[in-house]
Protein backbone atom coordinates (compact mmCIF):
# COMPACT_ATOMS: atom_id res chain seq x y z
CA UNK A 1 0.00 0.00 0.00
CA UNK A 2 1.61 3.27 -1.09
CA UNK A 3 2.13 6.36 1.05
CA UNK A 4 -0.59 8.43 -0.67
CA UNK A 5 -3.21 5.75 -0.08
CA UNK A 6 -2.20 5.43 3.58
CA UNK A 7 -2.48 9.19 3.94
CA UNK A 8 -5.93 9.18 2.32
CA UNK A 9 -7.15 6.38 4.57
CA UNK A 10 -5.80 8.22 7.61
CA UNK A 11 -7.67 11.36 6.62
CA UNK A 12 -10.89 9.42 6.12
CA UNK A 13 -10.54 7.79 9.53
CA UNK A 14 -9.93 11.19 11.13
CA UNK A 15 -13.00 12.71 9.46
CA UNK A 16 -15.06 9.66 10.46
CA UNK A 17 -13.96 9.91 14.09
CA UNK A 18 -14.77 13.64 14.16
CA UNK A 19 -18.24 12.99 12.74
CA UNK A 20 -18.90 10.34 15.39
CA UNK A 21 -17.76 12.70 18.13
CA UNK A 22 -20.05 15.45 16.85
CA UNK A 23 -22.93 13.00 16.42
CA UNK A 24 -22.63 12.06 20.10
CA UNK A 25 -22.40 15.70 21.15
CA UNK A 26 -25.31 17.41 22.88
CA UNK A 27 -25.52 21.19 22.61
CA UNK A 28 -27.57 23.33 24.98
CA UNK A 29 -28.94 26.52 23.43
CA UNK A 30 -30.00 29.44 25.63
CA UNK A 31 -33.30 31.15 24.87
CA UNK A 32 -34.84 34.11 26.67
CA UNK A 33 -37.96 33.26 28.65
CA UNK A 34 -39.54 36.54 27.51
CA UNK A 35 -41.54 36.04 24.30
CA UNK A 36 -40.16 37.96 21.31
CA UNK A 37 -42.40 37.20 18.32
CA UNK A 38 -41.89 36.42 15.51
CA UNK A 39 -38.43 35.33 16.65
CA UNK A 40 -39.37 33.27 19.70
CA UNK A 41 -42.63 32.53 21.48
CA UNK A 42 -44.56 29.57 22.89
CA UNK A 43 -47.39 28.04 20.89
CA UNK A 44 -50.69 26.77 22.26
CA UNK A 45 -49.01 23.55 23.41
CA UNK A 46 -46.37 25.39 25.42
CA UNK A 47 -43.63 24.59 22.90
CA UNK A 48 -41.13 27.11 21.60
CA UNK A 49 -41.88 28.35 18.09
CA UNK A 50 -40.64 31.12 15.84
CA UNK A 51 -37.68 31.97 13.66
CA UNK A 52 -35.02 31.30 16.32
CA UNK A 53 -36.23 27.88 17.55
CA UNK A 54 -36.74 26.72 13.95
CA UNK A 55 -33.26 27.92 13.01
CA UNK A 56 -31.81 26.06 16.01
CA UNK A 57 -33.56 22.89 14.84
CA UNK A 58 -32.27 23.33 11.28
CA UNK A 59 -28.71 23.98 12.48
CA UNK A 60 -28.69 20.93 14.74
CA UNK A 61 -29.91 18.72 11.91
CA UNK A 62 -27.19 20.12 9.69
CA UNK A 63 -24.61 19.45 12.42
CA UNK A 64 -26.05 15.95 13.13
CA UNK A 65 -26.12 16.98 16.79
CA UNK A 66 -28.65 16.54 19.58
CA UNK A 67 -29.76 19.90 20.99
CA UNK A 68 -31.93 21.24 23.78
CA UNK A 69 -33.22 24.65 24.89
CA UNK A 70 -32.70 26.23 28.30
CA UNK A 71 -34.91 29.17 29.25
CA UNK A 72 -33.60 32.12 31.22
CA UNK A 73 -33.95 35.89 31.49
CA UNK A 74 -32.71 37.86 28.49
CA UNK A 75 -29.96 39.62 30.45
CA UNK A 76 -28.73 36.24 31.72
CA UNK A 77 -28.01 34.71 28.30
CA UNK A 78 -24.35 35.73 27.96
CA UNK A 79 -23.51 35.13 31.66
CA UNK A 80 -24.98 31.62 31.31
CA UNK A 81 -22.86 31.01 28.22
CA UNK A 82 -19.65 32.13 29.91
CA UNK A 83 -20.38 30.14 33.07
CA UNK A 84 -20.84 27.01 30.89
CA UNK A 85 -24.51 26.54 31.78
CA UNK A 86 -25.23 26.56 28.03
CA UNK A 87 -23.12 26.06 24.91
CA UNK A 88 -24.70 28.45 22.42
CA UNK A 89 -26.85 31.59 22.37
CA UNK A 90 -29.12 31.94 19.33
CA UNK A 91 -31.77 34.44 20.31
CA UNK A 92 -31.72 37.50 18.02
CA UNK A 93 -28.42 38.62 19.55
CA UNK A 94 -26.85 41.59 17.77
CA UNK A 95 -23.12 41.42 17.08
CA UNK A 96 -21.76 44.50 18.85
CA UNK A 97 -18.20 45.50 19.73
CA UNK A 98 -19.12 45.40 23.44
CA UNK A 99 -20.41 41.82 23.23
CA UNK A 100 -17.44 40.74 21.09
CA UNK A 101 -15.22 41.48 24.05
CA UNK A 102 -16.83 38.67 26.06
CA UNK A 103 -18.12 36.14 23.48
CA UNK A 104 -17.32 35.03 19.93
CA UNK A 105 -19.86 35.24 17.12
CA UNK A 106 -20.56 33.44 13.89
CA UNK A 107 -21.06 35.49 10.77
CA UNK A 108 -24.35 37.46 10.74
CA UNK A 109 -27.39 35.53 9.53
CA UNK A 110 -29.86 38.45 9.68
CA UNK A 111 -29.95 42.24 9.52
CA UNK A 112 -32.74 44.10 11.33
CA UNK A 113 -33.30 47.88 11.47
CA UNK A 114 -34.45 49.80 14.56
CA UNK A 115 -37.90 51.43 14.45
CA UNK A 116 -39.40 54.30 16.45
CA UNK A 117 -43.02 53.84 17.60
CA UNK A 118 -45.26 56.60 18.99
CA UNK A 119 -48.86 57.71 19.30
CA UNK A 120 -50.58 58.13 15.95
CA UNK A 121 -51.83 61.67 16.62
CA UNK A 122 -48.60 63.01 18.13
CA UNK A 123 -45.90 64.48 15.88
CA UNK A 124 -42.36 63.71 17.00
CA UNK A 125 -38.93 64.94 16.01
CA UNK A 126 -36.74 61.90 16.59
CA UNK A 127 -33.44 63.72 17.07
CA UNK A 128 -31.89 64.16 20.52
CA UNK A 129 -33.02 67.79 20.51
CA UNK A 130 -36.49 66.85 19.26
CA UNK A 131 -36.98 64.32 22.07
CA UNK A 132 -35.57 66.55 24.79
CA UNK A 133 -37.81 66.28 27.85
CA UNK A 134 -39.59 63.21 26.43
CA UNK A 135 -39.72 59.71 27.94
CA UNK A 136 -38.21 56.95 25.79
CA UNK A 137 -38.96 53.26 26.38
CA UNK A 138 -36.49 50.57 25.34
CA UNK A 139 -35.75 46.94 26.20
CA UNK A 140 -32.84 46.63 28.62
CA UNK A 141 -29.54 44.94 27.67
CA UNK A 142 -30.11 45.40 23.92
CA UNK A 143 -28.26 47.27 21.19
CA UNK A 144 -31.26 49.64 21.09
CA UNK A 145 -30.71 50.46 24.76
CA UNK A 146 -27.03 51.16 24.10
CA UNK A 147 -27.96 53.51 21.24
CA UNK A 148 -30.53 55.40 23.32
CA UNK A 149 -28.16 55.73 26.27
CA UNK A 150 -25.36 57.06 24.06
CA UNK A 151 -27.45 59.58 22.15
CA UNK A 152 -30.47 60.61 24.25
CA UNK A 153 -29.54 60.43 27.93
CA UNK A 154 -28.60 64.11 28.24
CA UNK A 155 -32.03 65.55 27.53
CA UNK A 156 -34.52 62.65 27.65
CA UNK A 157 -35.85 60.33 30.33
CA UNK A 158 -35.01 56.70 29.53
CA UNK A 159 -37.09 53.82 30.88
CA UNK A 160 -35.80 50.26 30.55
CA UNK A 161 -38.12 47.25 30.22
CA UNK A 162 -37.88 43.46 30.19
CA UNK A 163 -40.00 42.98 27.06
CA UNK A 164 -41.76 44.82 24.25
CA UNK A 165 -45.28 44.09 25.50
CA UNK A 166 -44.60 46.17 28.63
CA UNK A 167 -43.14 49.02 26.56
CA UNK A 168 -46.18 49.06 24.27
CA UNK A 169 -48.54 49.02 27.26
CA UNK A 170 -46.85 52.06 28.80
CA UNK A 171 -46.82 53.82 25.42
CA UNK A 172 -50.56 53.23 25.01
CA UNK A 173 -51.22 54.52 28.52
CA UNK A 174 -49.12 57.65 28.11
CA UNK A 175 -46.40 56.69 30.59
CA UNK A 176 -43.77 57.13 27.88
CA UNK A 177 -43.76 59.22 24.71
CA UNK A 178 -41.93 56.98 22.25
CA UNK A 179 -40.16 53.62 22.03
CA UNK A 180 -37.32 52.17 19.97
CA UNK A 181 -37.34 48.48 19.05
CA UNK A 182 -36.50 45.94 16.40
CA UNK A 183 -38.63 46.64 13.33
CA UNK A 184 -39.22 43.01 12.44
CA UNK A 185 -40.46 42.17 15.92
CA UNK A 186 -42.47 45.29 16.79
CA UNK A 187 -44.08 46.34 13.51
CA UNK A 188 -46.51 43.38 13.30
CA UNK A 189 -47.73 44.31 16.79
CA UNK A 190 -49.08 47.59 15.39
CA UNK A 191 -51.75 45.58 13.57
CA UNK A 192 -53.20 44.42 16.90
CA UNK A 193 -56.42 46.13 18.03
CA UNK A 194 -54.89 47.27 21.33
CA UNK A 195 -52.24 49.19 19.43
CA UNK A 196 -54.53 50.92 16.94
CA UNK A 197 -53.57 54.31 18.37
CA UNK A 198 -49.86 53.74 17.71
CA UNK A 199 -47.83 53.97 14.51
CA UNK A 200 -44.33 53.66 13.12
CA UNK A 201 -42.57 57.01 13.27
CA UNK A 202 -39.49 56.12 11.25
CA UNK A 203 -36.27 54.09 11.27
CA UNK A 204 -33.27 55.05 13.32
CA UNK A 205 -30.23 55.79 11.15
CA UNK A 206 -27.51 53.12 10.85
CA UNK A 207 -25.11 53.25 13.79
CA UNK A 208 -22.22 51.04 14.95
CA UNK A 209 -24.01 50.61 18.30
CA UNK A 210 -26.68 48.56 16.50
CA UNK A 211 -23.95 46.09 15.62
CA UNK A 212 -23.02 44.15 12.52
CA UNK A 213 -26.22 42.13 12.29
CA UNK A 214 -27.53 39.17 14.29
CA UNK A 215 -25.29 36.18 14.91
CA UNK A 216 -24.84 33.04 17.01
CA UNK A 217 -22.70 33.41 20.15
CA UNK A 218 -20.29 30.86 21.60
CA UNK A 219 -17.73 31.10 24.39
CA UNK A 220 -14.49 32.95 23.70
CA UNK A 221 -11.97 30.69 22.01
CA UNK A 222 -14.44 27.96 21.01
CA UNK A 223 -13.36 28.21 17.38
CA UNK A 224 -14.28 24.63 16.51
CA UNK A 225 -17.94 25.12 17.39
CA UNK A 226 -18.04 28.61 15.85
CA UNK A 227 -16.61 27.33 12.56
CA UNK A 228 -19.01 24.38 12.48
CA UNK A 229 -21.95 26.73 13.08
CA UNK A 230 -20.70 28.98 10.27
CA UNK A 231 -20.48 25.99 7.94
CA UNK A 232 -24.00 24.94 8.90
CA UNK A 233 -25.33 28.49 8.32
CA UNK A 234 -23.64 28.54 4.92
CA UNK A 235 -25.22 25.18 4.06
CA UNK A 236 -28.68 26.45 5.09
CA UNK A 237 -28.09 29.48 2.88
CA UNK A 238 -27.16 27.30 -0.09
CA UNK A 239 -30.09 24.90 0.24
CA UNK A 240 -32.66 27.67 0.74
CA UNK A 241 -33.63 26.75 4.30
CA UNK A 242 -32.58 30.10 5.76
CA UNK A 243 -34.49 32.01 3.09
CA UNK A 244 -37.51 29.80 3.80
CA UNK A 245 -37.43 30.65 7.51
CA UNK A 246 -37.14 34.35 6.73
CA UNK A 247 -40.13 34.14 4.40
CA UNK A 248 -42.19 32.11 6.89
CA UNK A 249 -41.68 34.30 9.94
CA UNK A 250 -40.44 37.66 8.72
CA UNK A 251 -42.28 37.96 5.41
CA UNK A 252 -42.50 41.30 3.67
CA UNK A 253 -40.41 43.00 6.36
CA UNK A 254 -37.35 41.29 4.88
CA UNK A 255 -38.08 42.27 1.27
C-alpha positions as CSV (number, residue, x, y, z in Angstrom):
1,X,0.0,0.0,0.0
2,X,1.6,3.3,-1.1
3,X,2.1,6.4,1.0
4,X,-0.6,8.4,-0.7
5,X,-3.2,5.7,-0.1
6,X,-2.2,5.4,3.6
7,X,-2.5,9.2,3.9
8,X,-5.9,9.2,2.3
9,X,-7.2,6.4,4.6
10,X,-5.8,8.2,7.6
11,X,-7.7,11.4,6.6
12,X,-10.9,9.4,6.1
13,X,-10.5,7.8,9.5
14,X,-9.9,11.2,11.1
15,X,-13.0,12.7,9.5
16,X,-15.1,9.7,10.5
17,X,-14.0,9.9,14.1
18,X,-14.8,13.6,14.2
19,X,-18.2,13.0,12.7
20,X,-18.9,10.3,15.4
21,X,-17.8,12.7,18.1
22,X,-20.0,15.4,16.9
23,X,-22.9,13.0,16.4
24,X,-22.6,12.1,20.1
25,X,-22.4,15.7,21.2
26,X,-25.3,17.4,22.9
27,X,-25.5,21.2,22.6
28,X,-27.6,23.3,25.0
29,X,-28.9,26.5,23.4
30,X,-30.0,29.4,25.6
31,X,-33.3,31.2,24.9
32,X,-34.8,34.1,26.7
33,X,-38.0,33.3,28.6
34,X,-39.5,36.5,27.5
35,X,-41.5,36.0,24.3
36,X,-40.2,38.0,21.3
37,X,-42.4,37.2,18.3
38,X,-41.9,36.4,15.5
39,X,-38.4,35.3,16.6
40,X,-39.4,33.3,19.7
41,X,-42.6,32.5,21.5
42,X,-44.6,29.6,22.9
43,X,-47.4,28.0,20.9
44,X,-50.7,26.8,22.3
45,X,-49.0,23.5,23.4
46,X,-46.4,25.4,25.4
47,X,-43.6,24.6,22.9
48,X,-41.1,27.1,21.6
49,X,-41.9,28.4,18.1
50,X,-40.6,31.1,15.8
51,X,-37.7,32.0,13.7
52,X,-35.0,31.3,16.3
53,X,-36.2,27.9,17.5
54,X,-36.7,26.7,14.0
55,X,-33.3,27.9,13.0
56,X,-31.8,26.1,16.0
57,X,-33.6,22.9,14.8
58,X,-32.3,23.3,11.3
59,X,-28.7,24.0,12.5
60,X,-28.7,20.9,14.7
61,X,-29.9,18.7,11.9
62,X,-27.2,20.1,9.7
63,X,-24.6,19.4,12.4
64,X,-26.0,15.9,13.1
65,X,-26.1,17.0,16.8
66,X,-28.6,16.5,19.6
67,X,-29.8,19.9,21.0
68,X,-31.9,21.2,23.8
69,X,-33.2,24.7,24.9
70,X,-32.7,26.2,28.3
71,X,-34.9,29.2,29.3
72,X,-33.6,32.1,31.2
73,X,-33.9,35.9,31.5
74,X,-32.7,37.9,28.5
75,X,-30.0,39.6,30.5
76,X,-28.7,36.2,31.7
77,X,-28.0,34.7,28.3
78,X,-24.4,35.7,28.0
79,X,-23.5,35.1,31.7
80,X,-25.0,31.6,31.3
81,X,-22.9,31.0,28.2
82,X,-19.7,32.1,29.9
83,X,-20.4,30.1,33.1
84,X,-20.8,27.0,30.9
85,X,-24.5,26.5,31.8
86,X,-25.2,26.6,28.0
87,X,-23.1,26.1,24.9
88,X,-24.7,28.4,22.4
89,X,-26.9,31.6,22.4
90,X,-29.1,31.9,19.3
91,X,-31.8,34.4,20.3
92,X,-31.7,37.5,18.0
93,X,-28.4,38.6,19.6
94,X,-26.9,41.6,17.8
95,X,-23.1,41.4,17.1
96,X,-21.8,44.5,18.9
97,X,-18.2,45.5,19.7
98,X,-19.1,45.4,23.4
99,X,-20.4,41.8,23.2
100,X,-17.4,40.7,21.1
101,X,-15.2,41.5,24.1
102,X,-16.8,38.7,26.1
103,X,-18.1,36.1,23.5
104,X,-17.3,35.0,19.9
105,X,-19.9,35.2,17.1
106,X,-20.6,33.4,13.9
107,X,-21.1,35.5,10.8
108,X,-24.4,37.5,10.7
109,X,-27.4,35.5,9.5
110,X,-29.9,38.4,9.7
111,X,-29.9,42.2,9.5
112,X,-32.7,44.1,11.3
113,X,-33.3,47.9,11.5
114,X,-34.4,49.8,14.6
115,X,-37.9,51.4,14.4
116,X,-39.4,54.3,16.4
117,X,-43.0,53.8,17.6
118,X,-45.3,56.6,19.0
119,X,-48.9,57.7,19.3
120,X,-50.6,58.1,15.9
121,X,-51.8,61.7,16.6
122,X,-48.6,63.0,18.1
123,X,-45.9,64.5,15.9
124,X,-42.4,63.7,17.0
125,X,-38.9,64.9,16.0
126,X,-36.7,61.9,16.6
127,X,-33.4,63.7,17.1
128,X,-31.9,64.2,20.5
129,X,-33.0,67.8,20.5
130,X,-36.5,66.9,19.3
131,X,-37.0,64.3,22.1
132,X,-35.6,66.6,24.8
133,X,-37.8,66.3,27.9
134,X,-39.6,63.2,26.4
135,X,-39.7,59.7,27.9
136,X,-38.2,56.9,25.8
137,X,-39.0,53.3,26.4
138,X,-36.5,50.6,25.3
139,X,-35.8,46.9,26.2
140,X,-32.8,46.6,28.6
141,X,-29.5,44.9,27.7
142,X,-30.1,45.4,23.9
143,X,-28.3,47.3,21.2
144,X,-31.3,49.6,21.1
145,X,-30.7,50.5,24.8
146,X,-27.0,51.2,24.1
147,X,-28.0,53.5,21.2
148,X,-30.5,55.4,23.3
149,X,-28.2,55.7,26.3
150,X,-25.4,57.1,24.1
151,X,-27.5,59.6,22.1
152,X,-30.5,60.6,24.3
153,X,-29.5,60.4,27.9
154,X,-28.6,64.1,28.2
155,X,-32.0,65.5,27.5
156,X,-34.5,62.7,27.7
157,X,-35.8,60.3,30.3
158,X,-35.0,56.7,29.5
159,X,-37.1,53.8,30.9
160,X,-35.8,50.3,30.6
161,X,-38.1,47.2,30.2
162,X,-37.9,43.5,30.2
163,X,-40.0,43.0,27.1
164,X,-41.8,44.8,24.3
165,X,-45.3,44.1,25.5
166,X,-44.6,46.2,28.6
167,X,-43.1,49.0,26.6
168,X,-46.2,49.1,24.3
169,X,-48.5,49.0,27.3
170,X,-46.8,52.1,28.8
171,X,-46.8,53.8,25.4
172,X,-50.6,53.2,25.0
173,X,-51.2,54.5,28.5
174,X,-49.1,57.7,28.1
175,X,-46.4,56.7,30.6
176,X,-43.8,57.1,27.9
177,X,-43.8,59.2,24.7
178,X,-41.9,57.0,22.2
179,X,-40.2,53.6,22.0
180,X,-37.3,52.2,20.0
181,X,-37.3,48.5,19.1
182,X,-36.5,45.9,16.4
183,X,-38.6,46.6,13.3
184,X,-39.2,43.0,12.4
185,X,-40.5,42.2,15.9
186,X,-42.5,45.3,16.8
187,X,-44.1,46.3,13.5
188,X,-46.5,43.4,13.3
189,X,-47.7,44.3,16.8
190,X,-49.1,47.6,15.4
191,X,-51.8,45.6,13.6
192,X,-53.2,44.4,16.9
193,X,-56.4,46.1,18.0
194,X,-54.9,47.3,21.3
195,X,-52.2,49.2,19.4
196,X,-54.5,50.9,16.9
197,X,-53.6,54.3,18.4
198,X,-49.9,53.7,17.7
199,X,-47.8,54.0,14.5
200,X,-44.3,53.7,13.1
201,X,-42.6,57.0,13.3
202,X,-39.5,56.1,11.2
203,X,-36.3,54.1,11.3
204,X,-33.3,55.0,13.3
205,X,-30.2,55.8,11.2
206,X,-27.5,53.1,10.9
207,X,-25.1,53.2,13.8
208,X,-22.2,51.0,15.0
209,X,-24.0,50.6,18.3
210,X,-26.7,48.6,16.5
211,X,-23.9,46.1,15.6
212,X,-23.0,44.2,12.5
213,X,-26.2,42.1,12.3
214,X,-27.5,39.2,14.3
215,X,-25.3,36.2,14.9
216,X,-24.8,33.0,17.0
217,X,-22.7,33.4,20.2
218,X,-20.3,30.9,21.6
219,X,-17.7,31.1,24.4
220,X,-14.5,32.9,23.7
221,X,-12.0,30.7,22.0
222,X,-14.4,28.0,21.0
223,X,-13.4,28.2,17.4
224,X,-14.3,24.6,16.5
225,X,-17.9,25.1,17.4
226,X,-18.0,28.6,15.9
227,X,-16.6,27.3,12.6
228,X,-19.0,24.4,12.5
229,X,-21.9,26.7,13.1
230,X,-20.7,29.0,10.3
231,X,-20.5,26.0,7.9
232,X,-24.0,24.9,8.9
233,X,-25.3,28.5,8.3
234,X,-23.6,28.5,4.9
235,X,-25.2,25.2,4.1
236,X,-28.7,26.5,5.1
237,X,-28.1,29.5,2.9
238,X,-27.2,27.3,-0.1
239,X,-30.1,24.9,0.2
240,X,-32.7,27.7,0.7
241,X,-33.6,26.8,4.3
242,X,-32.6,30.1,5.8
243,X,-34.5,32.0,3.1
244,X,-37.5,29.8,3.8
245,X,-37.4,30.6,7.5
246,X,-37.1,34.4,6.7
247,X,-40.1,34.1,4.4
248,X,-42.2,32.1,6.9
249,X,-41.7,34.3,9.9
250,X,-40.4,37.7,8.7
251,X,-42.3,38.0,5.4
252,X,-42.5,41.3,3.7
253,X,-40.4,43.0,6.4
254,X,-37.4,41.3,4.9
255,X,-38.1,42.3,1.3
